[in-house]
């Protein structure tokens, strides 16, 4: 079983603690993505799993065995880096074969594994080329192939797509997903891109400031954010946040400027208290006579083809709504919007934690 467990794992540089006693279990063959903004500790955590960073506290376990003092080469892991880390003077074949040659694997077995990996990744025609003769996407495939040939217990990916253009990133996400299905190996993947996290992960680990904010499936993290930070970080465009006061007598939430949004009383937190209401852009819709939550004037309109983003000012907050592309609206137009009140999230204004 290729499981990975972190127990009270910490990393400190002098007086600066960058990973704060985190706990995490990654199951056999699970694809787990660590996501968060720059400096949140996700890459440091990955490097501690790989053995490239010393552990300041706690334990890293692979298959139930503590590996804190085990050298990276003996952990039975393979890592794919952001910058590919290919040997420029070697052919693609030799780049793929090098690690196996260092392990004294027989030549026939090396050839079998190299060609098998090349077939999986569609780079069989590139085996005689040098890295400088490859595109960014081809180099990334070679880097993944070098990991595959080792047949490790665990794959570690450190922001492998960040150097690629947008279209190629989409293509490579698909390739990585298919690769995981074919190879069936445990994967821990680091990215700052929440779209990558949502599309690749079995479970997402959202990190901030060296701590884990939430662990869950993409659906759980998106639909049930544990904090305002998670609600704002996961989703594009980000969740809208509006200061509000709860009025259970109506029932409604009262926004700045006295705007009232009727909400089922069963969904409202404590009466008279101030909260932050979180509303995702897609949970707005044209009112169309169905009881507008509020009226607003469009500041900026961004037609995207599949939908239209409308930016406006509501109460004391800037708000973006994702609306149907058939809605004809221009900057300066006034529009009436309804809200899917069953999808409103409430957060404590002091702690930022979700209020259920």
Secondary structure by P-SEA (a helix, b strand, c coil): cbbbbbccbbbbccccccccbbbbbbcccbbbbbbbccccaaaaaaaaaaccccccccccccccccccccccccccbbbbcccccccccccaaaaaaaaaaaacccaaaaaaaaaaaaaaaccccccccccccccaaaaaaaaaaaaaaacccbbbbccccccccaaaaaaaaaaaaaaaaaabbbbbbbbccaaaaaacccbbbbbccccccccccaaaaaaccccaaaaaacccccbbbbbbbbbccccccccccbbbbbccccccccccbbbbbbbccccccccccccccbbbbbccccccccbbbbbbbcccbbbbbbccccccccccbbbbbbbccccbbbbccccccccc
